[in-house]
Amino acid sequence: MKERLKEQLKEAAASAEFDDEKVWELIEKLEPLLANGDPECLNFIDSLVLIPGSGNVIRLMDDFYFHDALYFLLELKEQHLAKRLNKFH
């Protein structure tokens, strides 16, 4: 399953523009990896670069501070949720 996920994320990263749905999917897939301190999360850095505001998450992941990175990922998640909700209003 992880191999398939990696392939999907590589395809998503190949797109110059990440749409909201892809951002949401990436956040949802990355969240449990960070929560569990799984170094597999490092494979997502290339995809995260395409998401505005992800710099703190990337920096902390790169330094192996996965739980701290999770905090900033959850902030990013809130921002994207608010953005999605605003589309409906």
PDB file of N, CA, C and O in Angstrom:
ATOM      1  N   MET A   1       0.822  -1.189   0.000  1.00  0.00           N
ATOM      2  CA  MET A   1       0.000   0.000   0.000  1.00  0.00           C
ATOM      3  C   MET A   1       0.871   1.260   0.000  1.00  0.00           C
ATOM      4  O   MET A   1       0.549   2.236  -0.677  1.00  0.00           O
ATOM      5  N   LYS A   2       1.970   1.241   0.756  1.00  0.00           N
ATOM      6  CA  LYS A   2       2.831   2.413   0.804  1.00  0.00           C
ATOM      7  C   LYS A   2       3.444   2.699  -0.557  1.00  0.00           C
ATOM      8  O   LYS A   2       3.643   3.859  -0.920  1.00  0.00           O
ATOM      9  N   GLU A   3       3.741   1.661  -1.305  1.00  0.00           N
ATOM     10  CA  GLU A   3       4.321   1.864  -2.640  1.00  0.00           C
ATOM     11  C   GLU A   3       3.323   2.556  -3.557  1.00  0.00           C
ATOM     12  O   GLU A   3       3.680   3.450  -4.325  1.00  0.00           O
ATOM     13  N   ARG A   4       2.087   2.134  -3.469  1.00  0.00           N
ATOM     14  CA  ARG A   4       1.042   2.753  -4.284  1.00  0.00           C
ATOM     15  C   ARG A   4       0.856   4.216  -3.894  1.00  0.00           C
ATOM     16  O   ARG A   4       0.688   5.084  -4.751  1.00  0.00           O
ATOM     17  N   LEU A   5       0.890   4.472  -2.596  1.00  0.00           N
ATOM     18  CA  LEU A   5       0.761   5.841  -2.105  1.00  0.00           C
ATOM     19  C   LEU A   5       1.907   6.705  -2.613  1.00  0.00           C
ATOM     20  O   LEU A   5       1.689   7.834  -3.053  1.00  0.00           O
ATOM     21  N   LYS A   6       3.117   6.181  -2.554  1.00  0.00           N
ATOM     22  CA  LYS A   6       4.281   6.918  -3.060  1.00  0.00           C
ATOM     23  C   LYS A   6       4.091   7.268  -4.533  1.00  0.00           C
ATOM     24  O   LYS A   6       4.375   8.388  -4.958  1.00  0.00           O
ATOM     25  N   GLU A   7       3.611   6.303  -5.300  1.00  0.00           N
ATOM     26  CA  GLU A   7       3.411   6.531  -6.733  1.00  0.00           C
ATOM     27  C   GLU A   7       2.361   7.608  -6.978  1.00  0.00           C
ATOM     28  O   GLU A   7       2.528   8.461  -7.850  1.00  0.00           O
ATOM     29  N   GLN A   8       1.285   7.566  -6.210  1.00  0.00           N
ATOM     30  CA  GLN A   8       0.239   8.577  -6.363  1.00  0.00           C
ATOM     31  C   GLN A   8       0.777   9.969  -6.033  1.00  0.00           C
ATOM     32  O   GLN A   8       0.453  10.943  -6.712  1.00  0.00           O
ATOM     33  N   LEU A   9       1.588  10.051  -5.002  1.00  0.00           N
ATOM     34  CA  LEU A   9       2.126  11.351  -4.617  1.00  0.00           C
ATOM     35  C   LEU A   9       3.142  11.863  -5.629  1.00  0.00           C
ATOM     36  O   LEU A   9       3.234  13.068  -5.862  1.00  0.00           O
ATOM     37  N   LYS A  10       3.897  10.965  -6.225  1.00  0.00           N
ATOM     38  CA  LYS A  10       4.829  11.389  -7.269  1.00  0.00           C
ATOM     39  C   LYS A  10       4.061  11.972  -8.454  1.00  0.00           C
ATOM     40  O   LYS A  10       4.463  12.983  -9.029  1.00  0.00           O
ATOM     41  N   GLU A  11       2.957  11.326  -8.811  1.00  0.00           N
ATOM     42  CA  GLU A  11       2.130  11.830  -9.908  1.00  0.00           C
ATOM     43  C   GLU A  11       1.551  13.199  -9.558  1.00  0.00           C
ATOM     44  O   GLU A  11       1.513  14.102 -10.394  1.00  0.00           O
ATOM     45  N   ALA A  12       1.109  13.335  -8.327  1.00  0.00           N
ATOM     46  CA  ALA A  12       0.543  14.615  -7.899  1.00  0.00           C
ATOM     47  C   ALA A  12       1.614  15.698  -7.903  1.00  0.00           C
ATOM     48  O   ALA A  12       1.355  16.832  -8.305  1.00  0.00           O
ATOM     49  N   ALA A  13       2.799  15.354  -7.463  1.00  0.00           N
ATOM     50  CA  ALA A  13       3.895  16.324  -7.417  1.00  0.00           C
ATOM     51  C   ALA A  13       4.332  16.737  -8.808  1.00  0.00           C
ATOM     52  O   ALA A  13       4.848  17.838  -8.996  1.00  0.00           O
ATOM     53  N   ALA A  14       4.133  15.870  -9.780  1.00  0.00           N
ATOM     54  CA  ALA A  14       4.525  16.187 -11.154  1.00  0.00           C
ATOM     55  C   ALA A  14       3.684  17.321 -11.725  1.00  0.00           C
ATOM     56  O   ALA A  14       4.109  18.027 -12.640  1.00  0.00           O
ATOM     57  N   SER A  15       2.501  17.482 -11.180  1.00  0.00           N
ATOM     58  CA  SER A  15       1.642  18.578 -11.616  1.00  0.00           C
ATOM     59  C   SER A  15       2.180  19.882 -11.048  1.00  0.00           C
ATOM     60  O   SER A  15       2.504  19.963  -9.863  1.00  0.00           O
ATOM     61  N   ALA A  16       2.276  20.899 -11.893  1.00  0.00           N
ATOM     62  CA  ALA A  16       2.814  22.181 -11.434  1.00  0.00           C
ATOM     63  C   ALA A  16       1.866  22.854 -10.447  1.00  0.00           C
ATOM     64  O   ALA A  16       2.284  23.684  -9.640  1.00  0.00           O
ATOM     65  N   GLU A  17       0.605  22.496 -10.519  1.00  0.00           N
ATOM     66  CA  GLU A  17      -0.378  23.141  -9.667  1.00  0.00           C
ATOM     67  C   GLU A  17      -1.103  22.089  -8.850  1.00  0.00           C
ATOM     68  O   GLU A  17      -1.727  21.184  -9.404  1.00  0.00           O
ATOM     69  N   PHE A  18      -1.022  22.206  -7.545  1.00  0.00           N
ATOM     70  CA  PHE A  18      -1.716  21.288  -6.641  1.00  0.00           C
ATOM     71  C   PHE A  18      -3.112  21.838  -6.420  1.00  0.00           C
ATOM     72  O   PHE A  18      -3.259  22.961  -5.938  1.00  0.00           O
ATOM     73  N   ASP A  19      -4.130  21.081  -6.757  1.00  0.00           N
ATOM     74  CA  ASP A  19      -5.469  21.567  -6.459  1.00  0.00           C
ATOM     75  C   ASP A  19      -5.806  21.266  -4.999  1.00  0.00           C
ATOM     76  O   ASP A  19      -5.100  20.508  -4.335  1.00  0.00           O
ATOM     77  N   ASP A  20      -6.867  21.854  -4.518  1.00  0.00           N
ATOM     78  CA  ASP A  20      -7.235  21.723  -3.114  1.00  0.00           C
ATOM     79  C   ASP A  20      -7.447  20.276  -2.703  1.00  0.00           C
ATOM     80  O   ASP A  20      -7.081  19.883  -1.595  1.00  0.00           O
ATOM     81  N   GLU A  21      -8.022  19.499  -3.571  1.00  0.00           N
ATOM     82  CA  GLU A  21      -8.294  18.096  -3.234  1.00  0.00           C
ATOM     83  C   GLU A  21      -6.989  17.322  -3.039  1.00  0.00           C
ATOM     84  O   GLU A  21      -6.883  16.504  -2.126  1.00  0.00           O
ATOM     85  N   LYS A  22      -6.014  17.576  -3.881  1.00  0.00           N
ATOM     86  CA  LYS A  22      -4.727  16.898  -3.747  1.00  0.00           C
ATOM     87  C   LYS A  22      -3.999  17.337  -2.482  1.00  0.00           C
ATOM     88  O   LYS A  22      -3.347  16.528  -1.822  1.00  0.00           O
ATOM     89  N   VAL A  23      -4.113  18.623  -2.145  1.00  0.00           N
ATOM     90  CA  VAL A  23      -3.514  19.122  -0.910  1.00  0.00           C
ATOM     91  C   VAL A  23      -4.147  18.410   0.273  1.00  0.00           C
ATOM     92  O   VAL A  23      -3.452  17.951   1.180  1.00  0.00           O
ATOM     93  N   TRP A  24      -5.461  18.324   0.256  1.00  0.00           N
ATOM     94  CA  TRP A  24      -6.185  17.665   1.344  1.00  0.00           C
ATOM     95  C   TRP A  24      -5.765  16.198   1.467  1.00  0.00           C
ATOM     96  O   TRP A  24      -5.522  15.716   2.574  1.00  0.00           O
ATOM     97  N   GLU A  25      -5.681  15.501   0.364  1.00  0.00           N
ATOM     98  CA  GLU A  25      -5.276  14.087   0.377  1.00  0.00           C
ATOM     99  C   GLU A  25      -3.872  13.921   0.948  1.00  0.00           C
ATOM    100  O   GLU A  25      -3.619  13.016   1.744  1.00  0.00           O
ATOM    101  N   LEU A  26      -2.970  14.794   0.539  1.00  0.00           N
ATOM    102  CA  LEU A  26      -1.599  14.724   1.039  1.00  0.00           C
ATOM    103  C   LEU A  26      -1.560  14.935   2.544  1.00  0.00           C
ATOM    104  O   LEU A  26      -0.887  14.193   3.259  1.00  0.00           O
ATOM    105  N   ILE A  27      -2.269  15.930   3.023  1.00  0.00           N
ATOM    106  CA  ILE A  27      -2.304  16.200   4.463  1.00  0.00           C
ATOM    107  C   ILE A  27      -2.874  15.002   5.213  1.00  0.00           C
ATOM    108  O   ILE A  27      -2.339  14.604   6.248  1.00  0.00           O
ATOM    109  N   GLU A  28      -3.944  14.434   4.702  1.00  0.00           N
ATOM    110  CA  GLU A  28      -4.579  13.283   5.358  1.00  0.00           C
ATOM    111  C   GLU A  28      -3.659  12.054   5.394  1.00  0.00           C
ATOM    112  O   GLU A  28      -3.703  11.279   6.349  1.00  0.00           O
ATOM    113  N   LYS A  29      -2.846  11.877   4.383  1.00  0.00           N
ATOM    114  CA  LYS A  29      -1.932  10.733   4.337  1.00  0.00           C
ATOM    115  C   LYS A  29      -0.701  10.970   5.204  1.00  0.00           C
ATOM    116  O   LYS A  29      -0.151  10.029   5.777  1.00  0.00           O
ATOM    117  N   LEU A  30      -0.275  12.207   5.300  1.00  0.00           N
ATOM    118  CA  LEU A  30       0.925  12.538   6.051  1.00  0.00           C
ATOM    119  C   LEU A  30       0.675  12.601   7.556  1.00  0.00           C
ATOM    120  O   LEU A  30       1.556  12.267   8.349  1.00  0.00           O
ATOM    121  N   GLU A  31      -0.496  13.016   7.940  1.00  0.00           N
ATOM    122  CA  GLU A  31      -0.812  13.203   9.364  1.00  0.00           C
ATOM    123  C   GLU A  31      -0.525  11.965  10.227  1.00  0.00           C
ATOM    124  O   GLU A  31       0.149  12.101  11.248  1.00  0.00           O
ATOM    125  N   PRO A  32      -0.998  10.775   9.870  1.00  0.00           N
ATOM    126  CA  PRO A  32      -0.712   9.616  10.730  1.00  0.00           C
ATOM    127  C   PRO A  32       0.774   9.233  10.748  1.00  0.00           C
ATOM    128  O   PRO A  32       1.273   8.724  11.752  1.00  0.00           O
ATOM    129  N   LEU A  33       1.466   9.477   9.653  1.00  0.00           N
ATOM    130  CA  LEU A  33       2.901   9.167   9.632  1.00  0.00           C
ATOM    131  C   LEU A  33       3.649  10.044  10.630  1.00  0.00           C
ATOM    132  O   LEU A  33       4.511   9.564  11.366  1.00  0.00           O
ATOM    133  N   LEU A  34       3.318  11.314  10.649  1.00  0.00           N
ATOM    134  CA  LEU A  34       3.963  12.221  11.599  1.00  0.00           C
ATOM    135  C   LEU A  34       3.561  11.884  13.035  1.00  0.00           C
ATOM    136  O   LEU A  34       4.397  11.903  13.938  1.00  0.00           O
ATOM    137  N   ALA A  35       2.298  11.581  13.237  1.00  0.00           N
ATOM    138  CA  ALA A  35       1.806  11.246  14.579  1.00  0.00           C
ATOM    139  C   ALA A  35       2.523  10.026  15.145  1.00  0.00           C
ATOM    140  O   ALA A  35       2.749   9.931  16.352  1.00  0.00           O
ATOM    141  N   ASN A  36       2.876   9.099  14.267  1.00  0.00           N
ATOM    142  CA  ASN A  36       3.557   7.879  14.691  1.00  0.00           C
ATOM    143  C   ASN A  36       5.084   7.995  14.633  1.00  0.00           C
ATOM    144  O   ASN A  36       5.791   7.035  14.937  1.00  0.00           O
ATOM    145  N   GLY A  37       5.585   9.156  14.247  1.00  0.00           N
ATOM    146  CA  GLY A  37       7.033   9.340  14.148  1.00  0.00           C
ATOM    147  C   GLY A  37       7.663   8.466  13.086  1.00  0.00           C
ATOM    148  O   GLY A  37       8.814   8.048  13.215  1.00  0.00           O
ATOM    149  N   ASP A  38       6.909   8.189  12.037  1.00  0.00           N
ATOM    150  CA  ASP A  38       7.363   7.296  10.970  1.00  0.00           C
ATOM    151  C   ASP A  38       8.247   8.057   9.973  1.00  0.00           C
ATOM    152  O   ASP A  38       7.779   8.993   9.325  1.00  0.00           O
ATOM    153  N   PRO A  39       9.518   7.662   9.845  1.00  0.00           N
ATOM    154  CA  PRO A  39      10.411   8.352   8.911  1.00  0.00           C
ATOM    155  C   PRO A  39       9.968   8.255   7.450  1.00  0.00           C
ATOM    156  O   PRO A  39      10.505   8.957   6.593  1.00  0.00           O
ATOM    157  N   GLU A  40       9.012   7.406   7.169  1.00  0.00           N
ATOM    158  CA  GLU A  40       8.443   7.301   5.823  1.00  0.00           C
ATOM    159  C   GLU A  40       7.880   8.649   5.370  1.00  0.00           C
ATOM    160  O   GLU A  40       7.752   8.911   4.174  1.00  0.00           O
ATOM    161  N   CYS A  41       7.549   9.489   6.336  1.00  0.00           N
ATOM    162  CA  CYS A  41       6.994  10.809   6.015  1.00  0.00           C
ATOM    163  C   CYS A  41       7.978  11.646   5.200  1.00  0.00           C
ATOM    164  O   CYS A  41       7.561  12.553   4.479  1.00  0.00           O
ATOM    165  N   LEU A  42       9.255  11.363   5.301  1.00  0.00           N
ATOM    166  CA  LEU A  42      10.266  12.127   4.561  1.00  0.00           C
ATOM    167  C   LEU A  42      10.085  11.991   3.053  1.00  0.00           C
ATOM    168  O   LEU A  42      10.534  12.851   2.295  1.00  0.00           O
ATOM    169  N   ASN A  43       9.439  10.930   2.621  1.00  0.00           N
ATOM    170  CA  ASN A  43       9.186  10.727   1.195  1.00  0.00           C
ATOM    171  C   ASN A  43       8.163  11.721   0.637  1.00  0.00           C
ATOM    172  O   ASN A  43       7.981  11.807  -0.578  1.00  0.00           O
ATOM    173  N   PHE A  44       7.506  12.460   1.506  1.00  0.00           N
ATOM    174  CA  PHE A  44       6.465  13.398   1.089  1.00  0.00           C
ATOM    175  C   PHE A  44       6.974  14.824   0.938  1.00  0.00           C
ATOM    176  O   PHE A  44       6.227  15.704   0.511  1.00  0.00           O
ATOM    177  N   ILE A  45       8.215  15.059   1.275  1.00  0.00           N
ATOM    178  CA  ILE A  45       8.743  16.426   1.251  1.00  0.00           C
ATOM    179  C   ILE A  45       8.639  17.050  -0.134  1.00  0.00           C
ATOM    180  O   ILE A  45       8.264  18.216  -0.261  1.00  0.00           O
ATOM    181  N   ASP A  46       8.963  16.291  -1.167  1.00  0.00           N
ATOM    182  CA  ASP A  46       8.891  16.837  -2.527  1.00  0.00           C
ATOM    183  C   ASP A  46       7.484  17.300  -2.881  1.00  0.00           C
ATOM    184  O   ASP A  46       7.318  18.283  -3.604  1.00  0.00           O
ATOM    185  N   SER A  47       6.484  16.611  -2.387  1.00  0.00           N
ATOM    186  CA  SER A  47       5.099  17.013  -2.637  1.00  0.00           C
ATOM    187  C   SER A  47       4.710  18.207  -1.785  1.00  0.00           C
ATOM    188  O   SER A  47       3.994  19.096  -2.244  1.00  0.00           O
ATOM    189  N   LEU A  48       5.178  18.231  -0.549  1.00  0.00           N
ATOM    190  CA  LEU A  48       4.849  19.333   0.354  1.00  0.00           C
ATOM    191  C   LEU A  48       5.368  20.666  -0.142  1.00  0.00           C
ATOM    192  O   LEU A  48       4.759  21.706   0.111  1.00  0.00           O
ATOM    193  N   VAL A  49       6.484  20.644  -0.844  1.00  0.00           N
ATOM    194  CA  VAL A  49       7.083  21.876  -1.354  1.00  0.00           C
ATOM    195  C   VAL A  49       6.089  22.654  -2.215  1.00  0.00           C
ATOM    196  O   VAL A  49       6.157  23.881  -2.285  1.00  0.00           O
ATOM    197  N   LEU A  50       5.183  21.959  -2.859  1.00  0.00           N
ATOM    198  CA  LEU A  50       4.211  22.592  -3.747  1.00  0.00           C
ATOM    199  C   LEU A  50       3.057  23.267  -3.002  1.00  0.00           C
ATOM    200  O   LEU A  50       2.239  23.955  -3.611  1.00  0.00           O
ATOM    201  N   ILE A  51       2.995  23.068  -1.690  1.00  0.00           N
ATOM    202  CA  ILE A  51       1.900  23.625  -0.899  1.00  0.00           C
ATOM    203  C   ILE A  51       2.373  24.899  -0.207  1.00  0.00           C
ATOM    204  O   ILE A  51       3.294  24.858   0.608  1.00  0.00           O
ATOM    205  N   PRO A  52       1.752  26.020  -0.526  1.00  0.00           N
ATOM    206  CA  PRO A  52       2.131  27.269   0.146  1.00  0.00           C
ATOM    207  C   PRO A  52       1.966  27.161   1.661  1.00  0.00           C
ATOM    208  O   PRO A  52       0.963  26.637   2.148  1.00  0.00           O
ATOM    209  N   GLY A  53       2.945  27.654   2.392  1.00  0.00           N
ATOM    210  CA  GLY A  53       2.877  27.646   3.848  1.00  0.00           C
ATOM    211  C   GLY A  53       3.397  26.386   4.502  1.00  0.00           C
ATOM    212  O   GLY A  53       3.263  26.225   5.715  1.00  0.00           O
ATOM    213  N   SER A  54       3.985  25.490   3.734  1.00  0.00           N
ATOM    214  CA  SER A  54       4.440  24.217   4.293  1.00  0.00           C
ATOM    215  C   SER A  54       5.899  24.234   4.760  1.00  0.00           C
ATOM    216  O   SER A  54       6.427  23.202   5.176  1.00  0.00           O
ATOM    217  N   GLY A  55       6.547  25.389   4.696  1.00  0.00           N
ATOM    218  CA  GLY A  55       7.962  25.484   5.025  1.00  0.00           C
ATOM    219  C   GLY A  55       8.328  24.967   6.404  1.00  0.00           C
ATOM    220  O   GLY A  55       9.311  24.240   6.552  1.00  0.00           O
ATOM    221  N   ASN A  56       7.540  25.336   7.429  1.00  0.00           N
ATOM    222  CA  ASN A  56       7.839  24.861   8.784  1.00  0.00           C
ATOM    223  C   ASN A  56       7.702  23.352   8.896  1.00  0.00           C
ATOM    224  O   ASN A  56       8.502  22.699   9.565  1.00  0.00           O
ATOM    225  N   VAL A  57       6.700  22.806   8.248  1.00  0.00           N
ATOM    226  CA  VAL A  57       6.501  21.352   8.276  1.00  0.00           C
ATOM    227  C   VAL A  57       7.715  20.661   7.663  1.00  0.00           C
ATOM    228  O   VAL A  57       8.247  19.707   8.231  1.00  0.00           O
ATOM    229  N   ILE A  58       8.140  21.139   6.520  1.00  0.00           N
ATOM    230  CA  ILE A  58       9.274  20.537   5.815  1.00  0.00           C
ATOM    231  C   ILE A  58      10.548  20.648   6.642  1.00  0.00           C
ATOM    232  O   ILE A  58      11.287  19.674   6.784  1.00  0.00           O
ATOM    233  N   ARG A  59      10.805  21.835   7.187  1.00  0.00           N
ATOM    234  CA  ARG A  59      12.028  22.048   7.961  1.00  0.00           C
ATOM    235  C   ARG A  59      12.086  21.104   9.169  1.00  0.00           C
ATOM    236  O   ARG A  59      13.122  20.499   9.445  1.00  0.00           O
ATOM    237  N   LEU A  60      10.972  20.989   9.876  1.00  0.00           N
ATOM    238  CA  LEU A  60      10.931  20.123  11.053  1.00  0.00           C
ATOM    239  C   LEU A  60      11.040  18.648  10.682  1.00  0.00           C
ATOM    240  O   LEU A  60      11.695  17.873  11.379  1.00  0.00           O
ATOM    241  N   MET A  61      10.405  18.269   9.596  1.00  0.00           N
ATOM    242  CA  MET A  61      10.528  16.878   9.134  1.00  0.00           C
ATOM    243  C   MET A  61      11.974  16.575   8.774  1.00  0.00           C
ATOM    244  O   MET A  61      12.502  15.516   9.112  1.00  0.00           O
ATOM    245  N   ASP A  62      12.592  17.498   8.099  1.00  0.00           N
ATOM    246  CA  ASP A  62      13.976  17.322   7.669  1.00  0.00           C
ATOM    247  C   ASP A  62      14.919  17.168   8.859  1.00  0.00           C
ATOM    248  O   ASP A  62      15.953  16.507   8.765  1.00  0.00           O
ATOM    249  N   ASP A  63      14.546  17.792   9.986  1.00  0.00           N
ATOM    250  CA  ASP A  63      15.345  17.676  11.213  1.00  0.00           C
ATOM    251  C   ASP A  63      14.863  16.541  12.116  1.00  0.00           C
ATOM    252  O   ASP A  63      15.326  16.407  13.248  1.00  0.00           O
ATOM    253  N   PHE A  64      13.936  15.726  11.615  1.00  0.00           N
ATOM    254  CA  PHE A  64      13.389  14.566  12.328  1.00  0.00           C
ATOM    255  C   PHE A  64      12.568  14.942  13.573  1.00  0.00           C
ATOM    256  O   PHE A  64      12.458  14.150  14.509  1.00  0.00           O
ATOM    257  N   TYR A  65      11.998  16.141  13.579  1.00  0.00           N
ATOM    258  CA  TYR A  65      11.083  16.555  14.636  1.00  0.00           C
ATOM    259  C   TYR A  65       9.655  16.326  14.142  1.00  0.00           C
ATOM    260  O   TYR A  65       8.910  17.268  13.871  1.00  0.00           O
ATOM    261  N   PHE A  66       9.300  15.049  14.035  1.00  0.00           N
ATOM    262  CA  PHE A  66       8.039  14.693  13.403  1.00  0.00           C
ATOM    263  C   PHE A  66       6.818  15.189  14.174  1.00  0.00           C
ATOM    264  O   PHE A  66       5.852  15.650  13.566  1.00  0.00           O
ATOM    265  N   HIS A  67       6.847  15.101  15.496  1.00  0.00           N
ATOM    266  CA  HIS A  67       5.686  15.547  16.263  1.00  0.00           C
ATOM    267  C   HIS A  67       5.522  17.064  16.197  1.00  0.00           C
ATOM    268  O   HIS A  67       4.400  17.569  16.174  1.00  0.00           O
ATOM    269  N   ASP A  68       6.627  17.782  16.167  1.00  0.00           N
ATOM    270  CA  ASP A  68       6.546  19.238  15.998  1.00  0.00           C
ATOM    271  C   ASP A  68       6.030  19.577  14.598  1.00  0.00           C
ATOM    272  O   ASP A  68       5.253  20.515  14.424  1.00  0.00           O
ATOM    273  N   ALA A  69       6.466  18.811  13.616  1.00  0.00           N
ATOM    274  CA  ALA A  69       5.992  19.014  12.239  1.00  0.00           C
ATOM    275  C   ALA A  69       4.485  18.769  12.164  1.00  0.00           C
ATOM    276  O   ALA A  69       3.778  19.442  11.414  1.00  0.00           O
ATOM    277  N   LEU A  70       4.006  17.812  12.937  1.00  0.00           N
ATOM    278  CA  LEU A  70       2.578  17.512  12.962  1.00  0.00           C
ATOM    279  C   LEU A  70       1.774  18.736  13.403  1.00  0.00           C
ATOM    280  O   LEU A  70       0.714  19.023  12.846  1.00  0.00           O
ATOM    281  N   TYR A  71       2.274  19.445  14.393  1.00  0.00           N
ATOM    282  CA  TYR A  71       1.597  20.652  14.861  1.00  0.00           C
ATOM    283  C   TYR A  71       1.381  21.631  13.703  1.00  0.00           C
ATOM    284  O   TYR A  71       0.279  22.149  13.518  1.00  0.00           O
ATOM    285  N   PHE A  72       2.428  21.876  12.934  1.00  0.00           N
ATOM    286  CA  PHE A  72       2.313  22.819  11.821  1.00  0.00           C
ATOM    287  C   PHE A  72       1.489  22.236  10.676  1.00  0.00           C
ATOM    288  O   PHE A  72       0.821  22.977   9.955  1.00  0.00           O
ATOM    289  N   LEU A  73       1.531  20.926  10.504  1.00  0.00           N
ATOM    290  CA  LEU A  73       0.692  20.296   9.492  1.00  0.00           C
ATOM    291  C   LEU A  73      -0.785  20.480   9.847  1.00  0.00           C
ATOM    292  O   LEU A  73      -1.615  20.722   8.971  1.00  0.00           O
ATOM    293  N   LEU A  74      -1.100  20.364  11.123  1.00  0.00           N
ATOM    294  CA  LEU A  74      -2.492  20.555  11.542  1.00  0.00           C
ATOM    295  C   LEU A  74      -2.935  21.999  11.332  1.00  0.00           C
ATOM    296  O   LEU A  74      -4.099  22.248  11.020  1.00  0.00           O
ATOM    297  N   GLU A  75      -2.024  22.949  11.498  1.00  0.00           N
ATOM    298  CA  GLU A  75      -2.349  24.339  11.176  1.00  0.00           C
ATOM    299  C   GLU A  75      -2.634  24.493   9.683  1.00  0.00           C
ATOM    300  O   GLU A  75      -3.585  25.165   9.283  1.00  0.00           O
ATOM    301  N   LEU A  76      -1.799  23.865   8.878  1.00  0.00           N
ATOM    302  CA  LEU A  76      -2.011  23.889   7.429  1.00  0.00           C
ATOM    303  C   LEU A  76      -3.363  23.273   7.082  1.00  0.00           C
ATOM    304  O   LEU A  76      -4.089  23.773   6.223  1.00  0.00           O
ATOM    305  N   LYS A  77      -3.681  22.188   7.760  1.00  0.00           N
ATOM    306  CA  LYS A  77      -4.957  21.503   7.531  1.00  0.00           C
ATOM    307  C   LYS A  77      -6.124  22.437   7.844  1.00  0.00           C
ATOM    308  O   LYS A  77      -7.098  22.492   7.094  1.00  0.00           O
ATOM    309  N   GLU A  78      -6.025  23.168   8.949  1.00  0.00           N
ATOM    310  CA  GLU A  78      -7.073  24.126   9.311  1.00  0.00           C
ATOM    311  C   GLU A  78      -7.228  25.205   8.242  1.00  0.00           C
ATOM    312  O   GLU A  78      -8.343  25.572   7.872  1.00  0.00           O
ATOM    313  N   GLN A  79      -6.097  25.707   7.753  1.00  0.00           N
ATOM    314  CA  GLN A  79      -6.125  26.744   6.721  1.00  0.00           C
ATOM    315  C   GLN A  79      -6.807  26.232   5.452  1.00  0.00           C
ATOM    316  O   GLN A  79      -7.616  26.935   4.846  1.00  0.00           O
ATOM    317  N   HIS A  80      -6.479  25.023   5.064  1.00  0.00           N
ATOM    318  CA  HIS A  80      -7.066  24.476   3.839  1.00  0.00           C
ATOM    319  C   HIS A  80      -8.529  24.112   4.038  1.00  0.00           C
ATOM    320  O   HIS A  80      -9.326  24.206   3.104  1.00  0.00           O
ATOM    321  N   LEU A  81      -8.885  23.698   5.241  1.00  0.00           N
ATOM    322  CA  LEU A  81     -10.295  23.433   5.524  1.00  0.00           C
ATOM    323  C   LEU A  81     -11.094  24.728   5.432  1.00  0.00           C
ATOM    324  O   LEU A  81     -12.176  24.760   4.845  1.00  0.00           O
ATOM    325  N   ALA A  82     -10.551  25.798   6.016  1.00  0.00           N
ATOM    326  CA  ALA A  82     -11.232  27.096   5.944  1.00  0.00           C
ATOM    327  C   ALA A  82     -11.363  27.552   4.497  1.00  0.00           C
ATOM    328  O   ALA A  82     -12.393  28.096   4.102  1.00  0.00           O
ATOM    329  N   LYS A  83     -10.329  27.330   3.720  1.00  0.00           N
ATOM    330  CA  LYS A  83     -10.356  27.710   2.304  1.00  0.00           C
ATOM    331  C   LYS A  83     -11.445  26.928   1.562  1.00  0.00           C
ATOM    332  O   LYS A  83     -12.169  27.484   0.736  1.00  0.00           O
ATOM    333  N   ARG A  84     -11.548  25.635   1.869  1.00  0.00           N
ATOM    334  CA  ARG A  84     -12.566  24.809   1.217  1.00  0.00           C
ATOM    335  C   ARG A  84     -13.964  25.260   1.620  1.00  0.00           C
ATOM    336  O   ARG A  84     -14.871  25.310   0.789  1.00  0.00           O
ATOM    337  N   LEU A  85     -14.132  25.584   2.885  1.00  0.00           N
ATOM    338  CA  LEU A  85     -15.451  26.016   3.366  1.00  0.00           C
ATOM    339  C   LEU A  85     -15.850  27.355   2.767  1.00  0.00           C
ATOM    340  O   LEU A  85     -17.025  27.592   2.487  1.00  0.00           O
ATOM    341  N   ASN A  86     -14.869  28.230   2.570  1.00  0.00           N
ATOM    342  CA  ASN A  86     -15.156  29.540   1.988  1.00  0.00           C
ATOM    343  C   ASN A  86     -15.650  29.433   0.545  1.00  0.00           C
ATOM    344  O   ASN A  86     -16.357  30.320   0.067  1.00  0.00           O
ATOM    345  N   LYS A  87     -15.291  28.382  -0.133  1.00  0.00           N
ATOM    346  CA  LYS A  87     -15.752  28.191  -1.500  1.00  0.00           C
ATOM    347  C   LYS A  87     -17.264  27.989  -1.560  1.00  0.00           C
ATOM    348  O   LYS A  87     -17.900  28.273  -2.575  1.00  0.00           O
ATOM    349  N   PHE A  88     -17.827  27.498  -0.464  1.00  0.00           N
ATOM    350  CA  PHE A  88     -19.255  27.214  -0.434  1.00  0.00           C
ATOM    351  C   PHE A  88     -20.083  28.382   0.059  1.00  0.00           C
ATOM    352  O   PHE A  88     -21.312  28.322   0.038  1.00  0.00           O
ATOM    353  N   HIS A  89     -19.428  29.444   0.503  1.00  0.00           N
ATOM    354  CA  HIS A  89     -20.168  30.604   1.026  1.00  0.00           C
ATOM    355  C   HIS A  89     -20.108  31.748   0.076  1.00  0.00           C
ATOM    356  O   HIS A  89     -20.674  32.806   0.350  1.00  0.00           O
TER     357      HIS A  89
END
